[in-house]
């Protein structure tokens, strides 16, 4: 199904979505900048796509309040169009071709690493600024793809920042990796192993397991992992639903060690609903126990007032931050030319929702060779009673001169 939502809103987004932007003359008094969102709006991943789209509307609303997107002395309205890709690569590619060759857009983003990896070469060939809401590593962020920007911290940031901390604070020496059996899972495991080898002291990766997303019985995987007796099980890029069910069955099997998601942004209430007490103490990347800035707090209250619930999906904050940065870069470049915007965006640094923000990639431990991956303070928290987010640590990758 393709769902269109057209809105005359002006001005505000990687678990995984495709956004496209273009501008076109309007018969109305004000010109239009079209923003196409190709996201999972149905199916298991809709819990990522729908909140992300909400965050974009917020950025657009904020730009609307100041008159629109100012480019070359003209103000542009932003028209939001939503497509549902069902989180499938085939659907994404169909809609990607529609956006580039049908809608003639020049700015897009793909949600989902498996979708982004296949979209990046096409976008590069056509000089499309590819805004990727995805984790992953060097297969997506590298010098071959200067038009691709990752809208969130890469999945290497969790291991880089927090493997040393669990080793130091909890005596972790051995780690088991458990990931979904797809490109995202394979890349996450490769990154985790590379980071582990670069750390000093280095933790030992003693198990590497994969499962089909949506698995209902993790018993075979759990038994193989537990036989290795790891100090920590890292579920990497696993979704909230898979994480919760795995933790429930892991706890019922008698495991008492540590467990975390070092790459996936998981929704704590979903995990708790599935795992209950077995989720307690689980380490989660990207969730804040307390607001890092007044702007973050304001967005939290804004979202909860409109949509309810007890917590805002972290994907909303990354979505707002990334799209706001893109629009800032377009205004600063004073053009919609994607080459100029990419150069401006890559050099951009700003104070955002999380605090100081910039683009990373040239750092030695990352090895991407180009600054195209979002960098901001990234927390590691723990799940408390009832799914509450409990503060643990907040760190950021230092800037290498």
C-alpha positions as CSV (number, residue, x, y, z in Angstrom):
1,X,0.0,0.0,0.0
2,X,1.2,3.5,-0.8
3,X,-0.1,6.1,1.6
4,X,0.0,9.8,0.7
5,X,-0.2,12.5,3.3
6,X,0.2,15.9,1.9
7,X,0.6,18.8,4.3
8,X,1.4,22.5,3.8
9,X,3.7,22.6,6.8
10,X,6.9,24.3,6.8
11,X,10.3,23.7,8.2
12,X,10.8,19.4,10.4
13,X,14.2,12.4,9.8
14,X,18.0,5.6,10.6
15,X,16.6,-0.7,13.9
16,X,15.0,1.8,8.9
17,X,13.3,4.6,6.3
18,X,13.6,6.3,3.0
19,X,13.0,10.1,2.8
20,X,13.1,12.0,-0.4
21,X,13.3,15.7,-0.8
22,X,12.8,17.9,-3.8
23,X,11.6,21.4,-4.6
24,X,9.2,22.4,-7.3
25,X,7.4,25.6,-8.4
26,X,4.0,26.0,-7.0
27,X,1.1,27.9,-8.5
28,X,0.6,29.3,-5.0
29,X,2.5,32.4,-3.8
30,X,5.1,30.3,-2.0
31,X,7.3,27.7,-3.6
32,X,7.2,24.1,-2.4
33,X,10.0,21.8,-1.1
34,X,8.8,18.2,-1.3
35,X,9.8,15.8,1.3
36,X,9.0,12.1,0.6
37,X,9.2,9.6,3.4
38,X,9.4,6.0,2.5
39,X,9.2,4.2,5.8
40,X,7.7,1.1,7.4
41,X,4.2,2.3,8.3
42,X,2.8,-1.2,8.6
43,X,4.2,-4.5,9.9
44,X,6.7,-5.2,12.7
45,X,8.9,-2.2,12.0
46,X,6.1,0.4,12.0
47,X,7.1,1.3,15.5
48,X,10.1,2.9,14.0
49,X,8.7,4.5,10.9
50,X,5.6,6.1,12.4
51,X,7.4,7.9,15.2
52,X,10.2,9.0,12.8
53,X,7.6,10.6,10.5
54,X,6.1,12.4,13.5
55,X,9.5,13.9,14.3
56,X,9.9,15.3,10.7
57,X,6.6,17.0,11.0
58,X,7.8,18.7,14.2
59,X,10.8,20.1,12.4
60,X,8.6,21.3,9.5
61,X,6.3,23.0,12.0
62,X,9.2,24.8,13.6
63,X,10.4,26.1,10.2
64,X,6.9,27.1,9.3
65,X,6.7,29.3,12.4
66,X,9.7,31.3,11.1
67,X,8.3,31.6,7.5
68,X,9.6,28.5,5.8
69,X,12.9,27.1,4.5
70,X,15.0,30.1,3.4
71,X,17.1,29.3,0.3
72,X,18.6,31.9,-2.0
73,X,16.4,34.6,-0.6
74,X,13.1,32.7,-1.1
75,X,11.0,30.9,1.5
76,X,9.8,27.4,0.7
77,X,6.9,25.5,2.2
78,X,7.6,21.8,2.8
79,X,5.1,19.2,1.6
80,X,5.3,15.9,3.3
81,X,4.5,12.7,1.3
82,X,4.6,9.3,3.1
83,X,5.1,6.0,1.4
84,X,4.9,2.6,3.2
85,X,7.8,0.3,2.3
86,X,6.7,-2.4,4.8
87,X,10.4,-2.5,5.8
88,X,11.2,-4.6,2.7
89,X,14.1,-4.0,0.3
90,X,12.0,-4.8,-2.8
91,X,9.4,-2.2,-1.8
92,X,12.1,0.3,-0.9
93,X,13.8,-0.1,-4.3
94,X,10.5,0.3,-6.1
95,X,9.7,3.5,-4.2
96,X,13.3,4.7,-4.5
97,X,13.1,4.6,-8.3
98,X,9.7,6.3,-8.1
99,X,11.2,9.1,-6.0
100,X,14.3,9.6,-8.1
101,X,13.0,9.1,-11.6
102,X,9.3,9.8,-11.1
103,X,9.1,12.5,-8.5
104,X,12.6,13.8,-9.6
105,X,13.7,14.4,-6.0
106,X,17.3,15.1,-5.1
107,X,17.3,14.4,-1.3
108,X,16.3,11.0,0.2
109,X,16.9,8.9,3.2
110,X,16.4,5.1,3.6
111,X,15.4,3.6,6.9
112,X,17.1,0.2,7.6
113,X,20.6,-0.8,6.9
114,X,19.6,-3.6,4.5
115,X,17.7,-1.0,2.5
116,X,20.4,1.7,2.7
117,X,23.2,-0.6,1.5
118,X,21.4,-1.3,-1.8
119,X,20.2,2.3,-2.2
120,X,23.6,4.0,-1.7
121,X,25.1,3.1,-5.1
122,X,22.0,4.3,-7.0
123,X,22.0,7.5,-5.1
124,X,25.7,8.1,-5.7
125,X,25.4,7.6,-9.4
126,X,22.5,10.1,-9.6
127,X,24.1,12.6,-7.1
128,X,21.2,12.1,-4.7
129,X,21.8,13.2,-1.2
130,X,21.0,9.9,0.6
131,X,20.0,10.5,4.2
132,X,20.2,7.0,5.8
133,X,18.4,6.2,9.0
134,X,20.4,3.1,9.7
135,X,23.1,1.6,11.9
136,X,25.9,-0.4,10.3
137,X,29.5,0.6,9.6
138,X,32.0,1.0,6.7
139,X,29.7,-0.8,4.2
140,X,27.5,2.3,4.2
141,X,29.8,5.1,5.4
142,X,32.9,5.3,3.3
143,X,34.7,7.5,0.7
144,X,32.8,5.8,-2.2
145,X,29.6,7.2,-0.9
146,X,30.1,10.9,-0.1
147,X,26.4,11.6,-0.8
148,X,25.3,9.2,2.0
149,X,24.8,10.5,5.5
150,X,23.9,8.3,8.5
151,X,21.2,9.9,10.6
152,X,22.2,8.2,13.9
153,X,25.4,7.0,15.6
154,X,26.8,4.0,13.8
155,X,26.5,0.6,15.5
156,X,30.2,0.7,16.4
157,X,29.7,3.5,19.0
158,X,28.1,1.2,21.6
159,X,31.1,-1.3,21.7
160,X,33.7,1.5,21.4
161,X,32.2,3.5,24.3
162,X,30.8,0.8,26.6
163,X,32.7,-2.5,26.1
164,X,35.6,-1.0,28.1
165,X,33.1,0.2,30.8
166,X,31.5,-3.2,31.4
167,X,34.9,-4.8,31.4
168,X,36.1,-2.3,34.0
169,X,33.0,-2.1,36.2
170,X,31.8,-5.7,36.0
171,X,34.9,-7.7,35.1
172,X,33.6,-8.8,31.7
173,X,36.2,-10.8,29.8
174,X,34.1,-12.9,27.4
175,X,31.2,-11.8,25.1
176,X,28.7,-13.8,23.0
177,X,27.1,-12.0,20.0
178,X,23.5,-12.7,19.0
179,X,22.1,-11.0,16.0
180,X,19.4,-11.3,13.3
181,X,20.3,-13.4,10.3
182,X,20.5,-10.5,7.8
183,X,22.9,-7.9,6.5
184,X,22.3,-5.7,9.6
185,X,23.2,-8.6,11.9
186,X,26.3,-9.7,9.9
187,X,27.6,-6.1,9.8
188,X,27.0,-5.6,13.5
189,X,28.9,-8.8,14.4
190,X,31.8,-7.8,12.1
191,X,32.0,-4.3,13.8
192,X,31.8,-5.8,17.3
193,X,34.7,-8.2,16.6
194,X,36.8,-5.5,15.0
195,X,36.2,-3.1,17.9
196,X,37.0,-5.9,20.5
197,X,40.3,-6.6,18.8
198,X,41.3,-2.9,18.8
199,X,40.6,-2.5,22.5
200,X,43.3,-2.9,25.1
201,X,42.6,-5.0,27.1
202,X,40.6,-6.9,24.5
203,X,37.5,-8.9,25.4
204,X,37.2,-12.3,23.9
205,X,34.3,-13.0,21.5
206,X,33.5,-16.7,22.3
207,X,30.2,-17.1,20.4
208,X,28.5,-15.7,17.3
209,X,24.9,-16.7,16.7
210,X,22.2,-15.6,14.3
211,X,18.4,-16.0,14.2
212,X,15.6,-15.3,11.8
213,X,13.8,-12.1,12.8
214,X,10.5,-12.8,14.5
215,X,11.7,-16.2,15.9
216,X,9.4,-17.4,18.6
217,X,11.6,-20.1,20.1
218,X,15.2,-19.1,20.8
219,X,16.0,-22.3,22.8
220,X,18.6,-23.7,20.3
221,X,20.5,-20.4,20.2
222,X,20.3,-19.9,24.0
223,X,21.6,-23.4,24.7
224,X,24.6,-23.0,22.4
225,X,25.4,-19.6,23.9
226,X,25.0,-20.7,27.5
227,X,27.3,-23.7,26.9
228,X,30.1,-21.2,26.2
229,X,29.5,-19.4,29.6
230,X,29.9,-15.8,28.4
231,X,30.1,-12.9,30.9
232,X,28.0,-10.7,28.6
233,X,25.5,-11.5,25.8
234,X,25.3,-8.7,23.3
235,X,22.1,-8.8,21.2
236,X,23.5,-6.1,18.9
237,X,20.9,-4.9,16.4
238,X,18.0,-7.0,17.6
239,X,14.6,-5.4,17.6
240,X,12.6,-4.6,20.8
241,X,10.2,-7.5,20.3
242,X,13.0,-10.1,19.5
243,X,15.0,-8.7,22.4
244,X,12.2,-9.1,24.9
245,X,11.3,-12.6,23.9
246,X,15.0,-13.7,23.9
247,X,15.5,-12.3,27.4
248,X,12.4,-14.0,28.7
249,X,13.6,-17.4,27.4
250,X,17.2,-16.7,28.4
251,X,16.1,-16.0,32.0
252,X,13.9,-19.1,32.1
253,X,16.9,-21.1,31.0
254,X,18.8,-20.0,34.1
255,X,21.3,-17.4,32.6
256,X,22.4,-14.9,35.3
257,X,25.1,-12.9,33.4
258,X,24.9,-9.5,31.8
259,X,23.1,-8.7,28.5
260,X,22.8,-5.7,26.3
261,X,21.8,-4.2,23.0
262,X,24.9,-2.3,21.8
263,X,23.5,-1.2,18.5
264,X,19.7,-1.3,18.3
265,X,17.5,1.4,19.7
266,X,15.0,-0.6,21.7
267,X,11.8,0.6,23.2
268,X,11.9,-0.4,26.9
269,X,8.2,-0.8,27.5
270,X,8.1,-3.3,24.6
271,X,11.0,-5.3,26.0
272,X,9.5,-5.3,29.5
273,X,6.1,-6.4,28.3
274,X,7.7,-9.5,26.7
275,X,10.4,-10.3,29.3
276,X,9.1,-8.9,32.6
277,X,11.6,-9.2,35.4
278,X,14.1,-11.0,33.1
279,X,14.6,-7.6,31.4
280,X,15.8,-5.9,34.6
281,X,19.4,-4.7,34.3
282,X,19.5,-5.1,30.5
283,X,21.9,-2.5,29.0
284,X,20.3,-0.4,26.3
285,X,22.0,2.1,23.9
286,X,20.6,5.5,23.1
287,X,17.8,5.8,25.8
288,X,18.0,8.7,28.2
289,X,17.0,8.5,31.8
290,X,16.9,12.3,32.1
291,X,16.9,15.0,29.5
292,X,20.4,16.1,28.4
293,X,19.2,19.6,27.3
294,X,16.2,21.8,27.7
295,X,15.4,21.3,24.0
296,X,15.4,17.6,24.5
297,X,13.0,18.0,27.5
298,X,10.7,20.3,25.4
299,X,10.5,17.8,22.6
300,X,9.7,15.0,25.1
301,X,6.8,16.9,26.6
302,X,5.6,18.0,23.1
303,X,5.5,14.4,21.9
304,X,3.9,12.9,25.0
305,X,1.2,15.6,25.1
306,X,0.2,14.8,21.5
307,X,0.6,11.0,21.4
308,X,0.6,9.9,25.0
309,X,2.5,7.0,26.5
310,X,5.2,6.9,29.1
311,X,8.3,7.3,27.0
312,X,9.3,8.8,23.6
313,X,11.0,6.4,21.2
314,X,14.7,7.5,20.8
315,X,14.2,7.4,17.1
316,X,12.1,10.6,17.4
317,X,15.1,12.5,18.8
318,X,17.5,11.3,16.2
319,X,14.9,12.0,13.5
320,X,14.4,15.6,14.6
321,X,18.1,16.2,15.1
322,X,19.1,14.9,11.7
323,X,16.5,16.5,9.6
324,X,17.0,19.8,11.4
325,X,20.7,19.6,10.6
326,X,19.9,18.9,6.9
327,X,17.7,21.9,6.7
328,X,20.3,24.1,8.4
329,X,22.9,22.9,5.9
330,X,20.6,23.7,2.9
331,X,20.0,27.2,4.3
332,X,23.7,27.7,4.9
333,X,24.6,26.5,1.4
334,X,21.9,28.8,0.0
335,X,21.1,26.2,-2.7
336,X,19.5,22.8,-3.3
337,X,22.5,21.6,-5.2
338,X,23.3,18.3,-3.6
339,X,27.1,18.5,-4.0
340,X,27.2,21.9,-2.3
341,X,24.8,20.8,0.5
342,X,26.8,17.6,1.1
343,X,30.0,19.6,1.5
344,X,28.3,22.0,3.9
345,X,26.5,19.3,5.9
346,X,29.7,17.3,6.3
347,X,31.5,20.3,7.9
348,X,28.5,21.3,10.1
349,X,28.7,21.2,13.9
350,X,25.9,22.5,16.1
351,X,24.3,22.5,19.6
352,X,21.4,20.1,19.3
353,X,19.0,18.1,21.4
354,X,21.7,15.9,22.8
355,X,24.3,18.6,23.3
356,X,27.3,19.2,20.9
357,X,26.7,17.4,17.6
358,X,28.8,16.9,14.5
359,X,29.5,14.3,11.8
360,X,32.1,11.6,12.5
361,X,33.9,8.9,10.4
362,X,37.6,10.0,10.0
363,X,38.5,8.8,13.5
364,X,41.0,6.0,13.5
365,X,38.9,3.5,15.5
366,X,36.0,4.0,13.0
367,X,38.1,4.0,9.9
368,X,35.4,5.3,7.5
369,X,37.7,7.9,6.0
370,X,34.9,10.5,5.7
371,X,32.7,12.4,8.2
372,X,29.2,11.2,7.3
373,X,27.9,9.6,10.5
374,X,26.0,11.5,13.1
375,X,27.9,12.0,16.4
376,X,26.4,13.3,19.6
377,X,26.6,12.2,23.3
378,X,25.2,8.7,23.4
379,X,24.0,7.1,26.6
380,X,24.0,3.5,27.8
381,X,21.3,3.0,30.4
382,X,19.7,0.0,32.0
383,X,16.1,-1.3,32.2
384,X,14.6,-0.9,35.6
385,X,11.4,-2.0,37.2
386,X,8.4,-1.8,34.9
387,X,10.6,-0.9,31.9
388,X,11.8,2.3,33.4
389,X,15.0,3.7,32.0
390,X,17.7,3.9,34.7
391,X,20.7,6.1,34.2
392,X,24.1,4.5,33.9
393,X,26.6,6.5,31.7
394,X,26.7,9.2,29.0
395,X,29.7,9.4,26.7
396,X,30.6,10.7,23.3
397,X,33.3,9.9,20.8
398,X,36.1,12.4,21.2
399,X,37.0,14.6,18.2
400,X,40.3,13.6,16.7
401,X,42.3,16.6,15.4
